[in-house]
Amino acid sequence: MIKIGEYKPDNLIAGTMHISTEQVVLSKGQIYPIGSVIALKNDGLGTLVNSGSDDAKTLYGILAEEVDATDDDVGAVIILSGEVNQNALVFGGTDTYETHKQKARELGIYFLDSVQLITE
């Protein structure tokens, strides 16, 4: 867990464009890593986007933090617009950034090919 005042670098943000965020509730059953690409299901809960699913096909935003929703639905901050590192994104199924690139642009989310941060 990150404490207030503690800085832990990640490689999600890829540019200087203004970032807009919103809180959504993620569906229980898994841990969502930072950079998870989120779709809203028919019940209004967020989950990993997966173009092969019945109700989680359309990108809604990018998860800005790691969230443990193993046991319960959990609120989380998602990025609604901005520039993100396409190499740091997590998708459901066999989806890739190419699968959702056009929809992302329509929403004001830009997938950039940024150099990945090396962490030890």
DOKOL-201641 format. One line per field, with one value per atom (N, C-alpha, C, O, CB): residue number from 1; x, y, z. Coordinates in steps of 0.05 Angstrom, whole numbers, plus 5000, padded with zeros to 4 digits. Glycine has a CB too. Layout:
N
num [NUM;...]
xx [X;...]
yy [Y;...]
zz [Z;...]
//
This chain:
120
num [1;1;1;1;1;2;2;2;2;2;3;3;3;3;3;4;4;4;4;4;5;5;5;5;5;6;6;6;6;6;7;7;7;7;7;8;8;8;8;8;9;9;9;9;9;10;10;10;10;10;11;11;11;11;11;12;12;12;12;12;13;13;13;13;13;14;14;14;14;14;15;15;15;15;15;16;16;16;16;16;17;17;17;17;17;18;18;18;18;18;19;19;19;19;19;20;20;20;20;20;21;21;21;21;21;22;22;22;22;22;23;23;23;23;23;24;24;24;24;24;25;25;25;25;25;26;26;26;26;26;27;27;27;27;27;28;28;28;28;28;29;29;29;29;29;30;30;30;30;30;31;31;31;31;31;32;32;32;32;32;33;33;33;33;33;34;34;34;34;34;35;35;35;35;35;36;36;36;36;36;37;37;37;37;37;38;38;38;38;38;39;39;39;39;39;40;40;40;40;40;41;41;41;41;41;42;42;42;42;42;43;43;43;43;43;44;44;44;44;44;45;45;45;45;45;46;46;46;46;46;47;47;47;47;47;48;48;48;48;48;49;49;49;49;49;50;50;50;50;50;51;51;51;51;51;52;52;52;52;52;53;53;53;53;53;54;54;54;54;54;55;55;55;55;55;56;56;56;56;56;57;57;57;57;57;58;58;58;58;58;59;59;59;59;59;60;60;60;60;60;61;61;61;61;61;62;62;62;62;62;63;63;63;63;63;64;64;64;64;64;65;65;65;65;65;66;66;66;66;66;67;67;67;67;67;68;68;68;68;68;69;69;69;69;69;70;70;70;70;70;71;71;71;71;71;72;72;72;72;72;73;73;73;73;73;74;74;74;74;74;75;75;75;75;75;76;76;76;76;76;77;77;77;77;77;78;78;78;78;78;79;79;79;79;79;80;80;80;80;80;81;81;81;81;81;82;82;82;82;82;83;83;83;83;83;84;84;84;84;84;85;85;85;85;85;86;86;86;86;86;87;87;87;87;87;88;88;88;88;88;89;89;89;89;89;90;90;90;90;90;91;91;91;91;91;92;92;92;92;92;93;93;93;93;93;94;94;94;94;94;95;95;95;95;95;96;96;96;96;96;97;97;97;97;97;98;98;98;98;98;99;99;99;99;99;100;100;100;100;100;101;101;101;101;101;102;102;102;102;102;103;103;103;103;103;104;104;104;104;104;105;105;105;105;105;106;106;106;106;106;107;107;107;107;107;108;108;108;108;108;109;109;109;109;109;110;110;110;110;110;111;111;111;111;111;112;112;112;112;112;113;113;113;113;113;114;114;114;114;114;115;115;115;115;115;116;116;116;116;116;117;117;117;117;117;118;118;118;118;118;119;119;119;119;119;120;120;120;120;120]
xx [5017;5000;5018;5038;4981;5011;5026;5015;4991;5023;5034;5027;5027;5042;5046;5012;5012;5040;5052;4991;5050;5077;5098;5121;5083;5090;5109;5106;5083;5104;5128;5127;5136;5159;5144;5120;5127;5123;5101;5111;5145;5142;5130;5134;5169;5115;5104;5108;5118;5074;5101;5106;5079;5079;5124;5058;5032;5028;5020;5010;5034;5030;5053;5076;5030;5045;5064;5067;5080;5057;5056;5058;5050;5046;5041;5047;5041;5013;5006;5060;4997;4969;4954;4960;4956;4934;4918;4904;4894;4897;4903;4891;4865;4865;4910;4843;4817;4812;4818;4794;4800;4795;4766;4752;4814;4758;4732;4733;4751;4710;4716;4715;4693;4671;4709;4700;4681;4683;4702;4687;4664;4665;4672;4659;4637;4694;4703;4690;4686;4733;4684;4671;4690;4713;4661;4679;4696;4705;4693;4680;4726;4735;4764;4774;4718;4778;4806;4820;4808;4807;4847;4863;4868;4876;4891;4862;4865;4892;4894;4841;4911;4936;4933;4915;4958;4950;4951;4954;4969;4974;4939;4940;4919;4918;4967;4902;4881;4862;4854;4865;4855;4837;4809;4802;4843;4792;4767;4743;4743;4763;4724;4698;4677;4681;4694;4654;4632;4613;4604;4617;4607;4588;4559;4555;4591;4541;4513;4503;4484;4496;4514;4506;4519;4514;4513;4535;4548;4575;4588;4530;4583;4609;4631;4626;4607;4655;4678;4691;4691;4697;4703;4719;4739;4737;4700;4757;4776;4761;4743;4796;4768;4756;4763;4786;4765;4744;4749;4729;4705;4745;4740;4722;4708;4690;4739;4717;4704;4681;4668;4724;4677;4656;4629;4628;4664;4609;4582;4577;4563;4561;4588;4581;4605;4601;4562;4629;4652;4669;4694;4669;4657;4671;4683;4702;4652;4671;4678;4694;4686;4652;4718;4736;4721;4707;4761;4724;4713;4735;4733;4694;4757;4778;4801;4800;4769;4822;4847;4850;4849;4872;4854;4857;4883;4905;4857;4880;4903;4917;4937;4894;4907;4919;4914;4895;4907;4929;4924;4901;4900;4949;4883;4859;4855;4854;4834;4852;4846;4816;4805;4861;4803;4774;4768;4748;4759;4786;4784;4757;4743;4807;4750;4727;4702;4680;4734;4706;4684;4687;4709;4682;4665;4666;4680;4675;4637;4698;4714;4715;4717;4743;4713;4716;4744;4763;4706;4748;4775;4775;4755;4786;4799;4802;4811;4830;4823;4797;4805;4810;4799;4783;4828;4835;4814;4810;4864;4802;4782;4794;4784;4759;4816;4830;4859;4865;4815;4876;4904;4921;4911;4911;4947;4966;4977;4988;4989;4974;4984;5003;5002;4960;5020;5039;5026;5016;5063;5024;5011;5024;5011;5010;5050;5064;5058;5066;5094;5044;5038;5008;4999;5044;4994;4965;4960;4974;4950;4938;4930;4901;4883;4931;4898;4872;4861;4876;4875;4835;4823;4824;4828;4794;4821;4821;4846;4868;4797;4844;4867;4870;4885;4865;4856;4856;4884;4899;4836;4890;4915;4908;4884;4936;4928;4922;4911;4895;4947;4920;4910;4880;4866;4925;4869;4841;4824;4802;4835;4834;4818;4829;4820;4817;4849;4862;4842;4843;4884;4825;4806;4787;4782;4791;4775;4756;4770;4759;4744;4795;4810;4813;4809;4838;4820;4823;4797;4797;4832;4774;4748;4742;4729;4726;4753;4749;4769;4766;4750;4790;4811;4833;4849;4799;4835;4857;4876;4867;4847;4901;4921;4941;4954;4935;4943;4963;4989;4990;4952;5010;5036;5056;5053;5046;5075;5096;5119;5138;5106;5117;5137;5157;5151;5124;5181;5201;5192;5184;5230;5194;5186;5206;5230;5181;5196;5212;5224;5210;5196;5250;5263;5262;5271;5293;5250;5248;5263;5266;5218;5272;5287;5273;5282;5315]
yy [4977;5000;5025;5026;5000;5045;5070;5088;5091;5083;5100;5119;5147;5153;5116;5165;5193;5204;5200;5210;5217;5228;5210;5218;5235;5185;5165;5165;5165;5137;5165;5165;5138;5130;5188;5125;5100;5103;5103;5076;5105;5110;5086;5063;5116;5091;5070;5080;5102;5064;5064;5071;5074;5070;5051;5081;5083;5109;5109;5080;5132;5158;5162;5158;5181;5170;5171;5199;5201;5152;5219;5245;5267;5263;5247;5291;5315;5325;5345;5337;5310;5318;5317;5300;5299;5335;5335;5307;5296;5357;5297;5272;5277;5290;5253;5266;5267;5240;5219;5276;5240;5215;5214;5235;5212;5191;5186;5161;5144;5183;5159;5135;5117;5125;5142;5091;5070;5048;5047;5059;5030;5007;4983;4977;5003;4969;4945;4920;4918;4943;4902;4877;4859;4857;4863;4846;4829;4804;4797;4821;4792;4767;4766;4745;4759;4789;4789;4814;4833;4788;4813;4837;4850;4837;4829;4876;4891;4907;4925;4910;4901;4916;4944;4949;4901;4962;4989;4985;4968;5007;5001;4999;4980;4976;4990;4968;4951;4968;4990;4938;4957;4971;4962;4939;4965;4982;4976;4981;5000;4993;4962;4965;4965;4954;4941;4977;4976;4954;4955;5004;4935;4914;4924;4947;4889;4908;4915;4923;4939;4892;4912;4918;4944;4952;4895;4957;4982;4979;4999;4998;4955;4950;4948;4939;4924;4957;4955;4928;4915;4977;4920;4896;4899;4919;4870;4880;4881;4880;4863;4858;4898;4897;4871;4862;4922;4860;4835;4834;4830;4810;4838;4839;4813;4812;4847;4791;4765;4760;4739;4744;4778;4774;4785;4800;4787;4779;4789;4817;4832;4771;4825;4852;4869;4888;4849;4863;4879;4884;4883;4864;4891;4894;4922;4924;4888;4942;4970;4983;4985;4985;4993;5007;5032;5046;5017;5035;5058;5076;5100;5049;5063;5079;5060;5036;5094;5072;5058;5061;5083;5069;5039;5039;5053;5047;5010;5072;5089;5079;5090;5117;5057;5046;5016;5006;5060;5001;4973;4970;4984;4958;4951;4948;4918;4902;4960;4912;4884;4882;4890;4876;4870;4865;4835;4825;4878;4821;4792;4784;4766;4781;4797;4789;4807;4798;4787;4832;4851;4869;4873;4867;4881;4902;4926;4931;4910;4939;4960;4985;4982;4950;5009;5033;5038;5031;5057;5050;5055;5079;5086;5030;5091;5114;5104;5088;5134;5114;5107;5133;5154;5091;5130;5152;5153;5132;5149;5176;5179;5192;5188;5195;5207;5219;5224;5229;5245;5223;5228;5209;5194;5224;5211;5194;5172;5178;5212;5147;5125;5107;5106;5108;5093;5076;5050;5035;5070;5045;5021;4995;4974;5021;4997;4973;4967;4946;4978;4985;4981;4973;4972;5006;4968;4963;4933;4916;4973;4927;4900;4896;4911;4893;4876;4870;4843;4826;4872;4839;4813;4797;4809;4816;4771;4754;4756;4757;4761;4758;4760;4788;4793;4740;4807;4835;4847;4839;4852;4866;4882;4911;4918;4873;4929;4957;4962;4981;4974;4947;4950;4945;4958;4931;4926;4920;4944;4948;4897;4961;4983;5011;5031;4980;5013;5038;5059;5082;5034;5051;5071;5081;5105;5058;5063;5072;5090;5109;5047;5083;5100;5128;5147;5087;5131;5157;5173;5197;5155;5159;5172;5183;5204;5153;5170;5178;5199;5210;5154;5204;5222;5209;5222;5244;5182;5167;5160;5149;5141;5166;5161;5140;5144;5187;5118;5097;5105;5106;5069;5109;5116;5093;5079;5142;5090;5070;5083;5094;5059;5081;5093;5072;5048;5107;5080;5063;5054;5071;5076;5029;5019;5026;5025;4988;5032;5038;5013;4993;5052;5013;4990;4992;5012;4987;4971;4972;4948;4927;4971;4951;4929;4919;4900;4937]
zz [5000;5000;5000;5014;5024;4985;4984;5006;5009;4956;5020;5041;5030;5011;5065;5042;5034;5038;5058;5050;5017;5019;5008;5004;5047;5002;4991;4961;4951;5003;4946;4917;4907;4913;4905;4892;4879;4849;4840;4891;4834;4805;4791;4799;4793;4771;4753;4725;4720;4759;4706;4678;4663;4638;4664;4676;4663;4648;4625;4684;4661;4648;4628;4634;4669;4603;4582;4569;4548;4561;4580;4568;4587;4611;4543;4576;4593;4590;4601;4586;4575;4570;4597;4614;4549;4601;4625;4628;4608;4624;4652;4658;4673;4694;4674;4663;4677;4689;4677;4657;4713;4727;4737;4738;4751;4746;4757;4774;4771;4734;4793;4810;4799;4792;4839;4797;4789;4810;4826;4760;4810;4828;4811;4791;4842;4819;4805;4816;4840;4806;4798;4805;4820;4814;4779;4841;4858;4843;4822;4883;4854;4842;4833;4825;4820;4835;4826;4836;4847;4796;4833;4838;4811;4792;4852;4809;4785;4787;4804;4780;4770;4771;4760;4744;4756;4768;4756;4725;4716;4767;4710;4681;4669;4645;4673;4687;4677;4659;4667;4700;4637;4618;4626;4625;4588;4634;4647;4628;4613;4672;4629;4615;4637;4658;4594;4631;4650;4640;4617;4652;4657;4650;4651;4659;4669;4642;4642;4670;4672;4631;4691;4718;4729;4752;4737;4712;4720;4734;4739;4737;4740;4753;4732;4710;4770;4740;4722;4724;4744;4729;4702;4700;4677;4662;4696;4674;4652;4625;4622;4654;4607;4581;4567;4569;4564;4553;4539;4515;4519;4557;4491;4468;4462;4446;4443;4475;4472;4491;4490;4474;4510;4530;4521;4501;4557;4535;4528;4537;4523;4540;4560;4570;4579;4594;4592;4570;4578;4554;4555;4600;4531;4506;4501;4487;4484;4514;4507;4528;4551;4502;4520;4538;4551;4536;4523;4577;4590;4602;4602;4612;4612;4624;4632;4628;4649;4643;4651;4681;4692;4636;4695;4724;4732;4722;4735;4750;4758;4783;4792;4763;4794;4819;4819;4806;4844;4835;4839;4858;4878;4849;4852;4870;4875;4857;4856;4901;4909;4913;4933;4935;4893;4894;4896;4886;4870;4910;4912;4925;4915;4928;4947;4962;4959;4964;4991;4952;4951;4927;4917;4976;4917;4898;4911;4935;4887;4897;4909;4890;4866;4914;4902;4887;4879;4894;4904;4856;4846;4827;4816;4831;4824;4806;4779;4776;4818;4758;4731;4715;4721;4717;4696;4678;4655;4641;4667;4651;4630;4605;4583;4639;4608;4586;4593;4616;4577;4573;4578;4561;4544;4607;4565;4549;4568;4589;4538;4559;4575;4558;4534;4585;4573;4560;4552;4569;4580;4526;4516;4526;4527;4486;4534;4543;4573;4583;4540;4586;4615;4619;4642;4630;4598;4600;4604;4594;4575;4618;4624;4613;4619;4655;4596;4583;4592;4602;4553;4587;4591;4565;4544;4601;4567;4544;4528;4539;4526;4502;4484;4473;4454;4461;4485;4475;4478;4496;4490;4461;4462;4459;4455;4440;4461;4457;4429;4425;4462;4409;4382;4380;4365;4363;4396;4396;4403;4393;4416;4421;4432;4426;4437;4462;4408;4402;4391;4400;4382;4373;4361;4382;4384;4338;4398;4419;4439;4448;4433;4446;4465;4454;4469;4470;4429;4417;4418;4423;4388;4413;4414;4442;4445;4406;4463;4490;4500;4521;4509;4484;4492;4507;4521;4509;4504;4516;4493;4472;4531;4496;4475;4484;4504;4466;4469;4475;4462;4437;4465;4478;4467;4473;4492;4479;4455;4459;4474;4462;4431;4500;4518;4527;4529;4542;4533;4544;4571;4587;4544;4577;4603;4624;4620;4602;4648;4671;4682;4685;4693;4687;4698;4729;4740;4688;4742;4771;4782;4769;4780;4806;4818;4842;4856;4826]
//
